């Protein structure tokens, strides 16, 4: 059995497990109807150029090597599974990992916007996780802002000769945290505090999610490293085709 098939089986098991869990609509994704109409529309419009770029990015990757669609699909499944597992916070809310760092490292941040919005649509439809009125805002925070940071951090670490595994960890870790920083500011812009404005409101939202999100970001970093190690071991040829591993070296 090829490594791609093994990974798909493992993810399918996790996927099935996700659907056996009780979900509610108060996850870290901004829930349906929570944002004022103007803000919901604005975030959707802001996300459109990134989605267009993402479509062409994935199209180019697949046209260059048809076998890369396996890695693209696996990366999307990884996002779905991790971002669907909600962890209750001690502050009364819920947090979750994003899983977007892996795809950002492998394919660049543009491609993740498409994978992310597909995941968010399915979560809104099947899990009451997020919503359609807040799809633009959730797409921007989880599928655009976070992956951009993951990609930049990974490339910067590699240029500074930081070890690959540490680079992967830092990229996934910081991309996850940045997603929640952006979400906090999105909520703060819509609901600023009367006595402190947007900054004070963002700080309050960050404090709500930080106790749970910090350890989750660490876990996501380690999981992403494990997946990369597995791919380098069993799918080296595919990683070379997409340019993650240079031919004749890594």
C-alpha positions as CSV (number, residue, x, y, z in Angstrom):
1,X,0.0,0.0,0.0
2,X,1.4,3.4,-1.0
3,X,2.0,6.1,1.6
4,X,-0.7,8.3,0.0
5,X,-3.3,5.5,0.5
6,X,-2.2,5.0,4.1
7,X,-2.5,8.7,4.9
8,X,-6.0,8.8,3.3
9,X,-7.1,5.8,5.3
10,X,-5.9,7.4,8.6
11,X,-7.5,10.7,7.7
12,X,-10.7,9.0,6.7
13,X,-10.8,7.3,10.2
14,X,-10.3,10.7,11.9
15,X,-12.9,12.2,9.5
16,X,-15.5,9.6,10.6
17,X,-14.6,10.2,14.2
18,X,-15.2,13.9,13.8
19,X,-18.8,13.2,12.7
20,X,-19.5,11.2,15.9
21,X,-18.7,14.2,18.2
22,X,-21.4,16.5,19.4
23,X,-20.9,20.0,17.9
24,X,-22.4,23.3,18.7
25,X,-22.3,26.6,16.8
26,X,-20.0,28.4,19.3
27,X,-16.5,27.4,18.0
28,X,-13.7,29.7,17.4
29,X,-14.8,30.2,13.8
30,X,-17.0,33.3,13.9
31,X,-20.5,31.8,14.1
32,X,-23.4,32.4,11.8
33,X,-25.0,35.8,12.0
34,X,-22.6,37.2,14.6
35,X,-21.0,39.9,12.3
36,X,-23.0,42.9,11.2
37,X,-24.0,42.7,7.5
38,X,-21.5,45.4,6.4
39,X,-18.6,43.6,8.0
40,X,-19.6,40.2,6.7
41,X,-19.8,41.6,3.1
42,X,-16.5,43.5,3.4
43,X,-14.5,40.5,4.5
44,X,-16.0,38.5,1.7
45,X,-15.0,41.1,-0.9
46,X,-11.5,41.3,0.6
47,X,-11.1,37.6,0.3
48,X,-12.0,37.3,-3.4
49,X,-8.6,38.3,-4.9
50,X,-6.9,35.7,-2.8
51,X,-9.3,33.0,-3.8
52,X,-8.8,33.9,-7.5
53,X,-5.0,33.6,-7.0
54,X,-5.5,30.4,-5.1
55,X,-7.5,28.8,-8.0
56,X,-4.8,29.6,-10.5
57,X,-2.1,28.4,-8.1
58,X,-3.7,25.0,-7.6
59,X,-4.5,24.7,-11.3
60,X,-0.9,25.4,-12.2
61,X,0.4,22.9,-9.6
62,X,-1.9,20.1,-10.9
63,X,-1.2,20.8,-14.6
64,X,2.5,20.6,-13.9
65,X,2.2,17.2,-12.2
66,X,-1.1,15.3,-12.1
67,X,0.2,13.2,-9.2
68,X,0.3,16.3,-7.0
69,X,-3.4,16.2,-6.7
70,X,-2.9,13.5,-4.0
71,X,-0.9,15.8,-1.9
72,X,-3.3,18.7,-2.4
73,X,-6.3,16.5,-1.3
74,X,-4.3,15.2,1.7
75,X,-3.5,18.7,2.7
76,X,-7.2,19.7,2.5
77,X,-8.2,16.7,4.5
78,X,-5.6,17.6,7.1
79,X,-7.1,21.1,7.4
80,X,-10.6,19.7,7.7
81,X,-9.8,17.2,10.4
82,X,-7.7,19.5,12.6
83,X,-10.0,22.5,12.3
84,X,-13.1,20.4,13.1
85,X,-11.8,19.1,16.4
86,X,-13.0,21.7,19.0
87,X,-11.4,22.0,22.4
88,X,-13.5,23.7,25.2
89,X,-11.6,26.6,26.7
90,X,-11.4,27.3,30.4
91,X,-12.8,30.8,29.6
92,X,-16.1,29.3,28.3
93,X,-15.4,29.4,24.5
94,X,-13.9,26.8,22.2
95,X,-10.7,26.7,20.2
96,X,-9.3,24.5,17.5
97,X,-6.2,23.9,15.4
98,X,-6.3,25.1,11.8
99,X,-4.1,22.6,9.9
100,X,-3.3,25.2,7.2
101,X,0.4,25.4,7.9
102,X,1.1,22.1,6.1
103,X,-0.5,23.2,2.8
104,X,1.1,26.6,3.0
105,X,4.6,25.1,3.3
106,X,4.0,22.6,0.5
107,X,2.1,24.7,-2.0
108,X,2.3,28.3,-0.9
109,X,-0.4,30.5,0.8
110,X,-2.5,31.1,-2.3
111,X,-3.5,27.5,-2.7
112,X,-4.6,27.3,0.9
113,X,-7.3,29.9,0.4
114,X,-9.2,27.4,-1.9
115,X,-8.6,24.5,0.4
116,X,-9.7,26.6,3.4
117,X,-12.9,27.9,1.9
118,X,-13.9,24.4,0.8
119,X,-13.4,23.1,4.3
120,X,-15.3,26.1,5.8
121,X,-18.3,25.5,3.5
122,X,-18.5,21.8,4.5
123,X,-18.1,22.7,8.2
124,X,-20.9,25.3,7.9
125,X,-23.1,22.8,6.1
126,X,-22.5,19.6,8.1
127,X,-21.2,20.7,11.5
128,X,-22.8,24.1,12.3
129,X,-19.2,25.3,12.6
130,X,-18.9,28.9,11.5
131,X,-21.5,30.0,8.9
132,X,-22.2,31.3,5.5
133,X,-22.7,35.0,6.6
134,X,-19.3,34.8,8.2
135,X,-17.6,32.8,5.5
136,X,-15.6,35.7,4.2
137,X,-14.2,36.6,7.6
138,X,-13.4,33.0,8.6
139,X,-11.8,32.5,5.2
140,X,-9.6,35.5,5.6
141,X,-8.4,34.6,9.1
142,X,-7.9,30.9,8.7
143,X,-7.3,30.4,5.0
144,X,-5.5,33.6,4.0
145,X,-3.8,35.4,6.9
146,X,-2.6,32.3,8.8
147,X,-1.1,30.6,5.8
148,X,0.7,33.7,4.6
149,X,2.5,33.9,8.0
150,X,3.2,30.2,7.9
151,X,4.8,30.5,4.4
152,X,6.8,33.6,5.3
153,X,8.1,32.1,8.6
154,X,9.1,28.8,6.9
155,X,10.9,30.6,4.0
156,X,12.6,33.0,6.4
157,X,13.8,30.2,8.8
158,X,15.2,28.2,5.9
159,X,17.1,31.3,4.6
160,X,18.6,31.7,8.0
161,X,19.7,28.0,7.9
162,X,17.3,26.9,10.6
163,X,16.7,23.2,10.6
164,X,13.8,22.0,8.5
165,X,11.8,20.4,11.3
166,X,12.2,23.5,13.5
167,X,11.2,25.7,10.5
168,X,8.1,23.6,9.9
169,X,7.2,23.7,13.6
170,X,7.5,27.5,13.8
171,X,5.6,28.0,10.6
172,X,2.6,25.9,11.7
173,X,2.8,27.3,15.3
174,X,2.8,30.9,14.4
175,X,0.3,30.5,11.5
176,X,-2.1,29.0,13.9
177,X,-1.7,31.8,16.5
178,X,-1.9,34.5,13.8
179,X,-5.3,33.1,12.7
180,X,-6.6,33.8,16.2
181,X,-5.1,37.3,16.4
182,X,-6.8,38.2,13.1
183,X,-10.1,36.7,14.3
184,X,-9.9,38.7,17.5
185,X,-9.4,41.9,15.6
186,X,-12.2,41.1,13.2
187,X,-14.5,40.7,16.2
188,X,-13.1,43.8,17.8
189,X,-13.7,45.9,14.7
190,X,-17.3,44.9,14.7
191,X,-17.7,45.2,18.5
192,X,-15.3,47.8,19.9
193,X,-15.4,48.4,23.6
194,X,-17.0,51.8,24.5
195,X,-14.2,52.7,26.9
196,X,-11.2,51.2,25.1
197,X,-12.1,51.0,21.4
198,X,-10.9,48.3,19.0
199,X,-7.5,47.6,20.7
200,X,-9.1,46.9,24.1
201,X,-11.8,44.8,22.6
202,X,-9.2,42.7,20.6
203,X,-7.2,42.2,23.8
204,X,-10.3,40.9,25.6
205,X,-11.0,38.4,22.8
206,X,-7.3,37.3,22.7
207,X,-7.4,36.7,26.5
208,X,-10.5,34.5,26.0
209,X,-8.9,32.2,23.5
210,X,-5.2,32.3,24.6
211,X,-5.3,29.7,27.5
212,X,-6.5,27.0,25.1
213,X,-5.0,28.2,21.8
214,X,-1.4,28.4,22.8
215,X,-1.0,24.7,23.7
216,X,-3.1,23.8,20.6
217,X,-0.7,25.7,18.4
218,X,2.2,23.8,19.9
219,X,0.4,20.5,19.2
220,X,-0.3,21.6,15.6
221,X,3.3,22.4,15.1
222,X,4.4,18.9,16.2
223,X,1.7,17.2,14.1
224,X,2.8,19.1,11.0
225,X,6.4,18.1,11.6
226,X,5.3,14.5,11.9
227,X,3.4,14.6,8.6
228,X,6.3,16.3,6.8
229,X,8.7,13.6,8.1
230,X,6.3,10.9,6.9
231,X,6.0,12.4,3.5
232,X,9.8,12.8,3.2
233,X,10.2,9.2,4.0
234,X,7.5,7.7,1.8
235,X,6.6,10.3,-0.8
236,X,10.0,11.8,-1.6
237,X,9.3,11.7,-5.4
238,X,6.1,13.7,-5.0
239,X,7.7,16.3,-2.8
240,X,10.4,16.7,-5.4
241,X,7.8,17.2,-8.1
242,X,6.2,20.1,-6.3
243,X,9.6,21.6,-5.4
244,X,9.5,21.1,-1.7
245,X,12.6,18.9,-1.9
246,X,15.2,20.0,-4.4
247,X,16.4,17.3,-6.7
248,X,19.7,16.0,-5.4
249,X,19.1,17.3,-1.9
250,X,16.6,18.8,0.5
